[in-house]
Amino acid sequence: MANSKSSQSQSSASAPDAIWYSRCGAATASAIAIRKKWLHEEFARDGIELRSLRDSDEKAVLDAHYHHRLPGLFREGGNIPPIWARAGGSDTAVVGITWLDEYQGILGRKRGPIGDIGDLAGKRLALPVHDNLIDFRRGAAQHAFVTALRLAGRDARDATFVDVPAPARARGDREPATPFEIDALLAGQVDAVFVRFASGARVARDARLHPVINLNDQPDPLTRVGNGTPRPITVDRAFLDEHPDLVVRYLAVLLRVAAWAQRHPEEVLRLLAEEGGADSVEDVVASHGSKVHHGFVPRLSRQTVDGLELQKNFLRDHGYLKSDFSIHEWVVREPLVEAEALVARDPRPFETPRSKAAGGAVGARLA
């Protein structure tokens, strides 16, 4: 938003026919809003269709989840792809950030050479390799290992990173229940692997494996920064400039979702289990903790912005980005401020009965 006019006083000269969205198959306010059809309802009254990237058969559209070069696209989820896209020239804006911690575990073999993080030095640490525009899983694993080494008073030069290529999968196939890197660990090809999210917390219970550290247990929130924490809400800047009122309304829905989630913790757990492919709500709690329903409020606090900057700097320093950029210039604060004011004027709380018919198939996780 290049000028100081209130976006609520501006009306879109020509409202778009459709808005695109993309979210990771994980714990996001957007995922709940979409599963409950609340975002669809918000824009349908203006004849604006809400479209999912996942429903497209065009590779260029699907890849927008990573490169973000699609007009009218909102994205909420893992932070590595949008940081990579911004560094690569995509003109986007961060209009909100959620902070929702998740399980981030480093595992070794039972009775293997690694007992605690002090033993990571000199060992072979697995870095997964995927054929994506940006290998966010590799970046997440490398960041976790570097963090663990730092906590042990060491750095990346003190360990050997080993590439572990992902097996080929057809587009749309669900990821295997057990991360493929576990096979390399059990075969003795590497000494430690990184796993995350509900699937990671579940595999950590395997009796053949030894949990080395869960970074989510660290008291310093910035030590818990990974691909899933913090989670930026991004939109292409041209759309923000042309339709600021729609961006404010989108954020207002997410704010109302966050308020609803705090009142409905059990339903939140069920929805997240369906969204992220967890086997049970117990997996969701193991990953995100019992207070997960408090983690969906979009903010632009110092902690959330600092977390995003820490991740950007890591990716820059380890060769994942084409160029550097300013996180503070990437963040646009006015839409969230106006969305908060809009919700304060018109709370309209969401309630479960409105969405009994809501549902939708669980898509493959993109990030």
Number of C-alpha atoms within 10 A of each C-alpha: 19 8 7 7 10 13 23 15 9 12 13 14 8 8 14 15 12 16 19 17 22 23 24 22 21 27 31 29 26 28 24 22 20 19 20 22 19 22 23 17 17 18 18 14 9 11 13 16 18 18 15 17 20 19 10 11 9 10 9 13 19 19 17 20 27 23 21 27 19 20 15 21 23 26 23 26 30 25 26 28 21 29 28 26 22 22 19 15 14 17 15 24 25 25 25 26 28 24 22 20 24 28 25 27 25 25 25 28 24 15 10 15 13 20 17 16 19 16 14 25 19 14 17 19 26 26 23 24 18 16 10 10 13 18 18 23 20 19 22 25 24 24 21 27 26 18 21 24 21 15 14 15 11 17 15 18 11 13 18 16 19 17 15 19 14 13 9 8 10 6 7 11 10 14 13 9 13 13 17 15 23 22 13 15 21 17 11 13 16 24 23 31 25 28 25 27 22 27 22 23 23 21 20 21 11 12 9 13 19 20 20 23 19 21 24 21 15 12 9 10 17 17 18 23 28 29 24 27 24 26 30 30 26 26 27 20 22 15 21 23 15 19 21 24 20 23 22 23 22 21 27 27 23 24 23 22 26 23 18 19 24 17 14 13 15 13 14 20 24 15 20 24 22 22 23 21 22 20 14 15 19 17 21 31 19 18 23 22 16 14 12 21 25 16 18 26 23 24 20 20 12 9 15 23 19 17 24 25 17 17 23 23 17 16 22 18 11 11 10 20 21 14 12 16 18 11 18 13 9 17 19 20 16 17 26 23 17 21 23 20 14 16 17 11 9 10 14 10 13 18 14 12 7 11 13 10 10 12 13 12 8 13 17 17 17 19 19
